[in-house]
Amino acid sequence: MSDHAPPALLCPVPLPPGDAVLLGHGSGGKLTAELIRTLFVPAFGGAELARLGDAAVVEVEGVRVAFTTDGFVVTPRFFPGSDIGALAVNGTVNDLAMMGATPMFLSAGLILEEGLPMEDLGRVVASMAEACRAADVRLVTGDTKVVERGGADGLYVTTAGLGVVPTGVEVGPERARPGDAVLVSGPVGTHGVAVMSRRAGIEFDGELRSDTAPLTGLARALLAAGDVRAMRDATRGGVASVLNEIADASRVTITADESAFPVLDPVRAACEMLGLDPLYVANEGVCVAVVAGPDAEPVLAAARAHPCGSSASIVGAVEAGPASVRLRTGLGGTRPLVMLAGDQLPRIC
Amino acid sequence: MRFVDEYRDSHIAHAILADIRRTATRPWTIMEVCGGQTHTLIRQGIDQLLPAEVEMVHGPGCPVCVTPLSVIDRAVSLAKRPEVILCSFGDMLRVPGSSEDLFMARAAGGDVRVVYSPLDALEVARANPDRTVVFFAVGFETTAPANAMAVRQAKVQGLDNFTLLVAHVLVPPAMLAILSAPGNRVQAFLAPGHVCTVMGWTEYEPIAETFHVPIVVTGFEPLDLLEGIQMTVRQLELGRAEVENQYVRSVVREGNAAAMRVVAEVFEPCDRAWRGLGPIPGSGLRLTEAYRRHDAEERFPEVVVDVPESEVCIAGMVLQGRAKPHDCPAFGTDCTPEHPLGAPMVSTEGACAAYFLAGRRREAVTS
């Protein structure tokens, strides 16, 4: 402990509405955005933070460095197709890749609950190591803390990552322009439904596995094939939230076709049953890319040639207009695709 | 995908719409009773594709919306008791009580768990013998059989620590209340397909006859709704008032006998207050004497003060089909899904949230 008193803030940081933190504040939806806008950005300031990209890009001695951090608290820690360890590596790798960076180094912080089976810890660490090899990054530093039984739900992982943005690469959520095409790299909602079905004990026809994967290779292929303006991996809040974030950052209208989004049948079935919209369900290996209109076809072809993008589709287009996302429905109507306030809740009936 | 795509076919939809346009010669007001039907209508923009003669008004069939404030307050207060595990379907957690919702109760240390079935709550009770599970039994006739089954199993297996906070409501008494209210505009109903899957439609026959209103038992997919509206408009134009069944793939006239048997064994009708509609005689269910020991209100007889609804919120008018959500001065401004004043803004099945999420705004603002 330092014996310095913490520096007094000159003016109190304004608190967001509400007496206590709610689960919705971590959902990636509107409550999260409100917390970031009203508490975090004013407290720390700085143009890099305010840009709210997947990773910050800072210049160090002439080199553009992408830097990001992420926390992983998923329950259950092992789920069909993956586990919290691989997720923690891929999530941070993907945040770097989405800024056009080549991910290089990771750190990991493990918060363990007293009594966690050593076998579980071993499995998670082995999975992290395998994910690092697959993503071609090196984990170079770390930290371990153990809290008393009941102080955590078994195991939490935080990772931070560093990457280098190659010269000439310029991507960011604020760069979408009218005339651009919007591409989704793979079937949406698979990860969220795989985790939810394991949590709820619901089984569906056909094996449903999390889509968690490093997107570095795919991002590189897209960038090489044409003028990619923005990329985001559609994690919490799903593709709907990511489209809204891009529309907001670039001040454009994005129009998308509901039927153009690839969705696996078991995911559709699960979402129909639970009253969820797959466009809001989390993914861990799917990105949204905004591409200059003339380059849409070559970039789509490059995506489909990559194993992570074999079912990539053009789902919509960027237009001039107020910052918003509009969805054309199957029957020919349109409706806005808004940000959700919090997590989607399964319906009563 | 089978059983979904064939009920969303755009060509068939437009053919039915054309027929409705040819058939409707006068203005008609039709109420879809169930919130699931409202959700599909608004989400797909079906109400905007209908001819001007056909006006859809949105009924009280959203269980989240009609659960009174005092019951939500009771659930919140039970959830905060250290000996209680409160289990609920997910969408009840964000419904505001008079000062708090169940998410806040959880943030304050309450043990609130989302379950997908009352039988999951039964498992929670089995795994926690030293605590009392309160399952928040909300819903219409649709959810009553599974809840009844859970209580019966709790009794058979001696799980004394499993209780229900019962807020069940019934559709036919609410339809009677709407038809009997002064100023009623509803001329026909799309009856709720899943309620009728359980109960059949014999209860609806005297309503159709007494009030001379067509009632069409209708499903929830876009083509179900369009066909239900088509059948209703045909009856209205011919001056008929019968109960017809659009949802033939799910509903038979006599309903599901096994489900009705277990409901009749565990529950009995009682008077119940509806949010927005007020007290309606015989419109709710409570546990019968034989199962009363599993009643959370008997187990924890706390006093909950009745708090009046927000004065601005017009949920009652909306739930009776007498006002549209965007007629409300608070709609989209003081009342949004993040900060709802009234329950129809909370659930995606609520008429106000359906309007809000579909980008419907107050006329005065958009023009």
Interface residues (C-beta under 8 A of the other chain):
Chain A: D19 A20 V21 L22 L23 G24 K30 L31 A200 G201 I202 D265 R268 A269 E272 L274 G275 T329 G330 L331 G332 G333 T334 R335 P336 V338 L340 A341 G342 L345 P346 R347 I348 C349
Chain B: M1 V4 R8 S10 A13 H14 G36 R43 Q44 G45 I46 Q48 L49 P63 V64 F89 G90 D91 M92 L93 R94 F103 M104 R106 A107 A108 V114 Y116 D120 V138 G139 F140 T142 T143 H194 P222 T336 P337 E338 S347 T348 E349 L357 A358 G359
